[in-house]
Amino acid sequence: MNRISVELLANKVKEKRGERTQGEIETITGINRQIIGRIENGKHIPSVPQLNALLNTLGIDFHEIIESKEKSVFAAMMGEAKTEAEKEGFEKMISMMLCLRKYERLRGIGNA
């Protein structure tokens, strides 16, 4: 499951804003500078029009602010492997799970 990461968005907005002030971004996007500050602090989730305006104005690619929960779970599982055999076991299990999910999607089975 992919979703927008508030933390990634906050970091990207701060990074890409650079030397421009929040007031300058407000003038360009029409988003209140206080809202921009809250977005940069990870305390506000922008509306779709606000998000589009920020991404376009600051040159942020949508994929830069997406996190995949599924990948982080797999990465966490891999990080728990204590031996090489456990690591190989996790790799096989994840591979089988992904194959099953792909099969379910192709066949239109379940919630996939």
BAFI-3210 file (N, C-alpha, C; in Angstrom, 3 decimals, decimal comma, padded with zeros to 6 digits):
// residues 112
n [1|2|3|4|5|6|7|8|9|10|11|12|13|14|15|16|17|18|19|20|21|22|23|24|25|26|27|28|29|30|31|32|33|34|35|36|37|38|39|40|41|42|43|44|45|46|47|48|49|50|51|52|53|54|55|56|57|58|59|60|61|62|63|64|65|66|67|68|69|70|71|72|73|74|75|76|77|78|79|80|81|82|83|84|85|86|87|88|89|90|91|92|93|94|95|96|97|98|99|100|101|102|103|104|105|106|107|108|109|110|111|112]
n.u [000,844|000,714|001,354|001,101|003,784|003,894|006,134|008,174|007,131|007,214|010,006|010,876|009,538|010,708|013,379|013,296|012,218|014,249|016,028|013,882|011,193|008,484|006,407|006,872|006,383|003,721|002,625|003,014|001,676|-000,746|-001,285|-001,643|000,981|001,332|000,143|001,891|004,144|003,196|002,937|005,624|006,502|005,330|002,772|000,447|-001,696|-001,846|-004,533|-005,665|-005,550|-003,790|-001,532|-000,838|-000,205|002,022|003,836|004,184|005,158|007,504|008,910|008,810|008,743|005,979|006,427|008,519|007,519|006,135|005,567|006,041|004,252|004,210|006,791|008,352|007,602|008,548|011,259|011,728|011,281|013,406|015,487|015,350|016,491|018,805|020,701|022,384|020,867|018,297|017,908|017,853|015,582|013,592|013,772|012,865|010,263|009,118|009,339|007,612|005,210|004,869|004,646|002,259|000,477|000,641|-000,405|-003,015|-003,945|-003,832|-005,722|-007,924|-008,720|-009,848|-009,035|-007,054]
n.v [-001,170|002,086|005,392|008,906|010,365|012,261|013,158|012,898|014,702|017,106|017,406|017,595|019,915|021,861|021,573|022,114|024,647|026,281|029,269|030,892|032,659|031,698|033,407|034,214|031,817|031,581|033,696|032,740|030,243|030,621|029,536|029,939|031,325|030,445|027,955|026,708|026,664|024,903|022,606|022,161|021,513|019,117|019,037|019,449|018,257|018,792|019,865|018,323|020,222|022,110|020,516|019,837|022,426|023,063|020,987|021,484|024,154|023,973|022,055|019,329|015,871|013,711|011,050|011,259|011,753|009,609|006,751|003,306|001,167|-001,570|-002,294|-001,336|-003,019|-005,488|-004,870|-004,480|-007,065|-008,377|-007,153|-008,315|-010,774|-013,016|-014,841|-016,147|-018,175|-017,591|-015,160|-016,000|-017,590|-015,664|-014,182|-016,091|-016,519|-013,956|-013,663|-015,720|-014,757|-012,391|-013,465|-014,931|-012,838|-011,452|-013,427|-013,575|-011,031|-011,153|-013,118|-012,021|-012,617|-012,560|-009,778|-008,476]
n.w [000,000|-000,965|000,171|000,887|002,485|005,305|006,591|004,611|002,743|004,234|004,601|001,913|001,015|002,671|001,860|-000,956|-001,034|-000,329|-000,403|-000,674|000,880|003,064|002,600|-000,045|-001,373|-000,698|-002,203|-004,798|-004,839|-003,532|-001,133|002,277|004,227|006,831|006,767|005,025|006,664|008,635|007,101|006,484|009,018|009,395|010,401|009,074|006,603|003,282|001,087|-001,989|-004,194|-002,976|-002,545|-005,197|-006,147|-004,547|-005,261|-008,011|-008,004|-006,467|-007,769|-007,107|-007,403|-007,450|-006,688|-004,949|-002,460|-001,615|000,330|000,798|002,566|002,564|001,638|003,746|005,812|004,884|004,791|007,491|008,425|007,187|008,478|010,935|010,712|011,988|011,296|008,371|007,235|008,213|006,917|004,226|004,384|004,980|002,593|000,710|001,678|001,384|-001,367|-002,217|-001,152|-002,629|-005,200|-004,907|-004,393|-006,826|-008,516|-007,478|-008,146|-010,945|-011,436|-010,276|-007,704|-004,351|-002,183|-003,516]
ca.u [000,000|001,468|000,679|001,929|004,460|003,896|007,529|008,878|006,604|007,761|011,425|011,028|009,102|011,771|014,574|013,101|011,899|015,557|016,171|012,616|010,438|007,135|005,579|007,044|005,667|002,305|002,261|002,998|000,726|-002,020|-001,404|-001,257|002,337|001,246|-000,138|003,156|004,959|002,668|003,301|007,061|006,685|004,640|001,568|-000,709|-001,775|-002,479|-005,583|-005,120|-005,099|-002,612|-000,421|-000,444|000,438|003,355|004,688|004,510|005,950|008,819|009,564|008,889|008,075|005,035|007,007|009,482|006,846|005,370|006,222|005,341|004,169|004,546|008,233|008,945|007,352|009,504|012,590|011,801|011,434|014,768|016,374|015,259|017,235|020,018|021,660|022,254|019,754|017,065|017,798|017,410|014,202|012,756|013,758|011,974|008,896|008,676|009,194|006,383|004,075|004,711|004,131|000,857|-000,270|000,573|-001,343|-004,359|-004,308|-004,081|-006,945|-009,025|-009,137|-009,703|-009,005|-005,834]
ca.v [000,000|003,323|006,552|010,097|010,482|013,635|013,471|013,128|015,948|018,210|017,551|018,041|021,307|022,664|021,485|022,739|026,066|026,918|030,619|031,624|032,705|031,115|034,452|034,139|030,613|031,929|034,536|031,910|029,121|030,997|028,818|030,783|031,016|029,680|026,575|026,199|026,362|023,694|021,489|021,936|020,913|017,829|019,165|019,714|017,516|019,714|019,359|017,942|021,407|022,674|019,614|020,041|023,735|022,963|020,118|022,187|025,352|023,638|021,052|018,059|014,763|013,048|009,804|011,572|011,881|008,381|005,658|002,049|000,469|-002,965|-002,430|-001,133|-004,234|-006,485|-004,447|-004,753|-008,511|-008,735|-006,648|-009,191|-012,009|-013,073|-015,709|-016,190|-019,078|-016,838|-014,178|-016,742|-017,993|-014,470|-013,868|-017,063|-016,256|-012,710|-013,969|-016,507|-013,874|-011,498|-014,274|-015,213|-011,593|-011,206|-014,424|-013,162|-009,862|-011,604|-013,923|-011,271|-013,355|-011,904|-008,315|-007,965]
ca.w [000,000|-001,054|000,727|000,999|003,766|005,810|006,903|003,347|002,186|005,032|004,282|000,523|000,909|003,286|001,012|-002,266|-000,865|-000,360|000,135|-000,771|002,134|003,012|001,998|-001,500|-001,823|-000,563|-003,342|-006,010|-004,759|-002,932|000,143|003,402|004,687|008,080|006,359|004,492|007,845|009,274|006,215|006,694|010,346|009,420|011,218|008,208|005,356|002,343|000,204|-003,293|-004,930|-002,320|-002,807|-006,600|-006,268|-003,942|-006,067|-009,256|-007,723|-005,921|-008,615|-006,383|-008,075|-006,548|-006,185|-003,894|-001,161|-001,415|001,036|000,629|003,849|002,295|001,576|005,057|006,591|004,410|005,227|008,928|008,585|006,796|009,514|012,103|010,464|012,789|010,612|006,916|006,934|008,453|005,838|003,040|004,644|004,792|001,168|000,054|002,110|000,745|-002,789|-002,381|-000,871|-003,771|-006,313|-004,616|-004,583|-008,268|-009,045|-007,084|-008,962|-012,321|-011,450|-009,681|-006,515|-003,051|-002,071|-004,153]
c.u [000,892|000,653|001,655|002,505|004,498|005,330|008,334|008,433|007,208|009,219|011,648|010,633|010,173|013,002|014,413|012,753|013,185|015,567|014,865|011,885|009,089|006,164|005,671|006,305|004,163|001,832|002,119|001,864|-000,659|-002,286|-000,859|000,111|002,342|000,959|001,133|004,089|004,504|002,981|004,769|007,360|005,977|003,360|000,318|-000,598|-002,513|-003,601|-004,934|-004,702|-003,856|-001,370|000,081|000,291|001,855|004,301|005,124|005,445|007,375|009,551|009,783|008,118|007,205|005,644|008,036|008,838|005,993|006,203|005,375|005,383|004,602|006,059|008,860|008,727|008,339|010,919|012,776|011,996|012,860|015,770|016,387|016,048|018,559|021,100|021,422|021,084|018,404|016,843|017,292|015,956|013,227|012,643|012,815|010,514|008,337|008,449|007,903|005,154|003,810|004,171|002,649|000,004|-000,435|-000,427|-002,783|-004,826|-004,645|-005,396|-008,149|-009,597|-008,953|-009,697|-007,820|-006,122]
c.v [001,236|004,457|007,718|010,146|011,948|014,073|013,749|014,438|017,148|018,468|018,089|019,507|022,220|022,725|022,295|024,229|026,874|028,269|031,421|031,575|032,011|032,114|034,442|032,934|030,857|032,722|033,700|030,889|029,510|030,267|029,724|030,355|030,224|028,199|025,947|025,823|025,089|022,458|021,142|021,296|019,569|017,852|019,466|018,872|018,406|019,041|019,006|019,169|022,064|021,833|019,797|021,361|023,699|022,142|020,824|023,369|025,008|022,574|019,725|017,013|014,040|011,797|010,025|011,623|010,657|007,389|004,415|001,296|-000,979|-003,174|-002,267|-002,337|-005,312|-006,146|-004,720|-006,239|-008,935|-008,288|-007,512|-010,488|-011,974|-013,935|-015,646|-017,090|-018,370|-015,823|-014,865|-017,176|-016,835|-014,116|-014,794|-016,778|-015,006|-012,933|-014,733|-015,631|-012,940|-012,235|-014,574|-013,972|-011,277|-012,159|-014,019|-011,961|-010,268|-012,356|-013,189|-011,942|-012,474|-010,396|-007,694|-006,933]
c.w [000,000|-000,462|000,777|002,405|004,171|006,086|005,628|002,706|002,913|004,669|002,874|000,363|001,497|002,384|-000,279|-002,166|-000,878|000,317|000,057|000,562|001,949|002,386|000,479|-002,081|-001,734|-001,783|-004,615|-005,978|-004,269|-001,620|001,242|003,928|005,989|007,792|005,802|005,639|008,536|008,427|006,424|008,045|010,474|010,230|010,403|006,949|004,363|001,553|-001,132|-004,103|-004,315|-002,614|-004,235|-006,782|-005,701|-004,804|-007,345|-009,011|-007,297|-006,729|-007,905|-007,171|-007,055|-005,922|-005,077|-002,512|-000,829|-000,621|000,857|001,941|003,688|002,297|002,945|005,963|006,192|004,866|006,716|009,191|008,259|007,863|010,769|011,928|011,211|012,147|009,112|006,508|007,150|007,340|004,567|003,196|004,453|003,316|000,410|000,405|001,424|-000,736|-003,051|-002,149|-002,053|-004,985|-006,118|-004,841|-006,070|-008,914|-008,723|-007,900|-010,386|-012,446|-010,881|-008,450|-005,284|-003,139|-002,789|-005,207]
res [m|n|r|i|s|v|e|l|l|a|n|k|v|k|e|k|r|g|e|r|t|q|g|e|i|e|t|i|t|g|i|n|r|q|i|i|g|r|i|e|n|g|k|h|i|p|s|v|p|q|l|n|a|l|l|n|t|l|g|i|d|f|h|e|i|i|e|s|k|e|k|s|v|f|a|a|m|m|g|e|a|k|t|e|a|e|k|e|g|f|e|k|m|i|s|m|m|l|c|l|r|k|y|e|r|l|r|g|i|g|n|a]
***
